[in-house]
Amino acid sequence: MNICVIGTGFVGVVSAAVFSSFGNKVVGLDIDPQKIEKLKQGIVPFYEPGLKGLLLEQQQAGNLHFTTDYQEAVSSAEVIIVAVGTPSSKEGKVELKYVKAAAESMAPHLAKGAIVVVKSTVPPGTLSKLKELIQTKAPHSEFHMASVPEFLKEGTAVEDTLHPDRVVIGATDEGVFAKLEELHAPLNAPVVRMLPESAQMAKYAANAYLATRITFINQIADLCEQNDADIKDVIHAMGFDKRIGHHYWYPGFGYGGSCFPKDVKELAAYSRSVGLSDNLLNHLDRLNEERIPKLMAQYEAAVGGWASKKVAVLGLSFKPHTDDMREAPSIKVIPLLLEKGATVVGYDPKALTTVPYFIPENPEATYTDDIATALKDADVIMALIEWPEIIQYDFATARRAGSAQWVIDARNQLDRLQLMKLGFQYIGVGR
Ligand SMILES: NC(=O)c1ccc[n+]([C@@H]2O[C@H](COP(=O)([O-])OP(=O)(O)OC[C@H]3O[C@@H](n4cnc5c(N)ncnc54)[C@H](O)[C@@H]3O)[C@@H](O)[C@H]2O)c1
């Protein structure tokens, strides 16, 4: 099948590489010429385990190409997959300008019968808006539209795309369902057919549910801190209930990343727009926004103020195995520490090149990919993200005997007893 993938970000490059590995001819298109130049040379412009090898393999096999030229990419494509960004606007509503621009740019080049698949996360009603835009630009075009939301997770994106839990196809036309089922057949995954609006709601609802789980367990963690309960034990005990399970419990600084905050905000904004302001989603967004300032105030009191403290901030990406810092805790925590007079050394094994895009330069903040350098003379160690390099580190080497030193374990992933034995003052979440 000839496929065009519009938008070569995390989702677009992974989709392009995976679909080409099934023998399809895929062209990846982006409006960012620097990104395309790198991709042409086999360089992935971000860190994603397993992607570089797959990309190079498919480029060398002649199955995968990259371009900035809409005509070249779209005119011979049977399926056009839209994977451009859908960030939040200031008011929290989803920003559709990139998907709309992509629709307008592709319109004059669509081949007869082409299927435009929206993989970007968009709210119900978007397909008809895009269809109208395309028809305005190219009144005689004959094309179909579908919604196939993406469920991959950064850090395991290749694996998730090769082995998805399900493929959700939102369409209204039997021929479109059949063609898209054929495209996804090599994945051997359950395929579920539905209306585009259901597919779009399913994507938002899945992210909102996971965000709810995180917010819920943070609230329980807050209650544990009022007594001798330990949230780790509470989660362990709860998890045996098959309706609950042991997986996906992350008490800490709240949910972040490129998707949960913006998708919850959009669903909250949508609920307000239809007169359902008391919807849970509005509360979820507020609780998550308040989470970091609230915990940081608690920690400030616990360490006796941040002024003149040297703080090692470990983990700058929003989760392990990615260099993506969109809505990472570090981008709120570090400016707050600096504002309060701390000096900061940030550590991350992969995200150093991303830092300048997210944290304003400050002479009191330096960054390193060497954990020992970050820990040198640290008064406070804040472990924000459970990179293996952080949770497996031997913190004995960072202990300064005779002086007070704190470890803030924002993910409850470090060995609390060992750290206390070493003489650190340990602060976890909900324990
Ligand atoms: N990142 C994830 O983990 C993830 C997971 C599931 C779903 N999603 C959804 O997938 C979509 C893409 O997310 P992402 O993280 O890959 O985004 P991204 O920001 O990493 O990449 C988007 C790309 O689109 C390009 N672009 C913007 N406008 C364009 C245009 N008019 N024509 C061509 N290219 C254009 C940008 O230059 C950029 O390279 C979003 O809707 C997101 O919500 C993301």
The ligand as an SDF file (V2000), in Angstrom:
LIG
                    3D

 44 48  0  0  0  0  0  0  0  0999 V2000
    3.4040   11.4620   21.8340 N   0  0  0  0  0  0  0  0  0  0  0  0
    2.6150   10.5120   22.2820 C   0  0  0  0  0  0  0  0  0  0  0  0
    2.9650    9.7380   23.1730 O   0  0  0  0  0  0  0  0  0  0  0  0
    1.2360   10.3310   21.6900 C   0  0  0  0  0  0  0  0  0  0  0  0
    0.5290    9.1460   21.9520 C   0  0  0  0  0  0  0  0  0  0  0  0
   -0.7380    8.9970   21.4160 C   0  0  0  0  0  0  0  0  0  0  0  0
   -1.3080   10.0120   20.6520 C   0  0  0  0  0  0  0  0  0  0  0  0
   -0.5880   11.1580   20.4450 N   0  0  0  0  0  0  0  0  0  0  0  0
   -1.2240   12.1880   19.6010 C   0  0  0  0  0  0  0  0  0  0  0  0
   -0.5860   12.1530   18.3340 O   0  0  0  0  0  0  0  0  0  0  0  0
   -0.4700   13.4790   17.7910 C   0  0  0  0  0  0  0  0  0  0  0  0
    0.9840   13.7640   17.4700 C   0  0  0  0  0  0  0  0  0  0  0  0
    1.7150   13.7500   18.6780 O   0  0  0  0  0  0  0  0  0  0  0  0
    3.3170   13.7980   18.7030 P   0  0  0  0  0  0  0  0  0  0  0  0
    3.7320   13.6780   20.1160 O   0  0  0  0  0  0  0  0  0  0  0  0
    3.8480   12.8510   17.6980 O   0  0  0  0  0  0  0  0  0  0  0  0
    3.5590   15.2990   18.1810 O   0  0  0  0  0  0  0  0  0  0  0  0
    4.9400   16.0230   17.8850 P   0  0  0  0  0  0  0  0  0  0  0  0
    4.7580   17.4030   18.3770 O   0  0  0  0  0  0  0  0  0  0  0  0
    6.0710   15.2050   18.3790 O   0  0  0  0  0  0  0  0  0  0  0  0
    5.0100   16.0260   16.2940 O   0  0  0  0  0  0  0  0  0  0  0  0
    4.1400   16.7230   15.4850 C   0  0  0  0  0  0  0  0  0  0  0  0
    4.8340   16.9860   14.1460 C   0  0  0  0  0  0  0  0  0  0  0  0
    3.8880   17.5540   13.2570 O   0  0  0  0  0  0  0  0  0  0  0  0
    4.5740   18.4970   12.4430 C   0  0  0  0  0  0  0  0  0  0  0  0
    3.5960   19.3960   11.8110 N   0  0  0  0  0  0  0  0  0  0  0  0
    2.8750   20.4030   12.3720 C   0  0  0  0  0  0  0  0  0  0  0  0
    2.0810   20.9690   11.4520 N   0  0  0  0  0  0  0  0  0  0  0  0
    2.2750   20.3010   10.2850 C   0  0  0  0  0  0  0  0  0  0  0  0
    1.7240   20.3990    8.9830 C   0  0  0  0  0  0  0  0  0  0  0  0
    0.7960   21.3100    8.7020 N   0  0  0  0  0  0  0  0  0  0  0  0
    2.1640   19.5630    8.0250 N   0  0  0  0  0  0  0  0  0  0  0  0
    3.1010   18.6360    8.2930 C   0  0  0  0  0  0  0  0  0  0  0  0
    3.6630   18.4800    9.5260 N   0  0  0  0  0  0  0  0  0  0  0  0
    3.2530   19.3070   10.4970 C   0  0  0  0  0  0  0  0  0  0  0  0
    5.5020   19.1900   13.4050 C   0  0  0  0  0  0  0  0  0  0  0  0
    6.5540   19.8630   12.7520 O   0  0  0  0  0  0  0  0  0  0  0  0
    5.9840   17.9910   14.2470 C   0  0  0  0  0  0  0  0  0  0  0  0
    7.1570   17.4170   13.7110 O   0  0  0  0  0  0  0  0  0  0  0  0
   -1.0900   14.4070   18.8480 C   0  0  0  0  0  0  0  0  0  0  0  0
   -2.4360   14.6500   18.5200 O   0  0  0  0  0  0  0  0  0  0  0  0
   -0.9970   13.5990   20.1210 C   0  0  0  0  0  0  0  0  0  0  0  0
   -1.9780   13.9530   21.0590 O   0  0  0  0  0  0  0  0  0  0  0  0
    0.6590   11.3300   20.9260 C   0  0  0  0  0  0  0  0  0  0  0  0
  1  2  1  0
  2  3  2  0
  2  4  1  0
  4  5  1  0
  4 44  2  0
  5  6  2  0
  6  7  1  0
  7  8  2  0
  8  9  1  0
  8 44  1  0
  9 10  1  0
  9 42  1  0
 10 11  1  0
 11 12  1  0
 11 40  1  0
 12 13  1  0
 13 14  1  0
 14 15  2  0
 14 16  1  0
 14 17  1  0
 17 18  1  0
 18 19  2  0
 18 20  1  0
 18 21  1  0
 21 22  1  0
 22 23  1  0
 23 24  1  0
 23 38  1  0
 24 25  1  0
 25 26  1  0
 25 36  1  0
 26 27  1  0
 26 35  1  0
 27 28  2  0
 28 29  1  0
 29 30  1  0
 29 35  2  0
 30 31  1  0
 30 32  2  0
 32 33  1  0
 33 34  2  0
 34 35  1  0
 36 37  1  0
 36 38  1  0
 38 39  1  0
 40 41  1  0
 40 42  1  0
 42 43  1  0
M  CHG  2   8   1  16  -1
M  END
$$$$
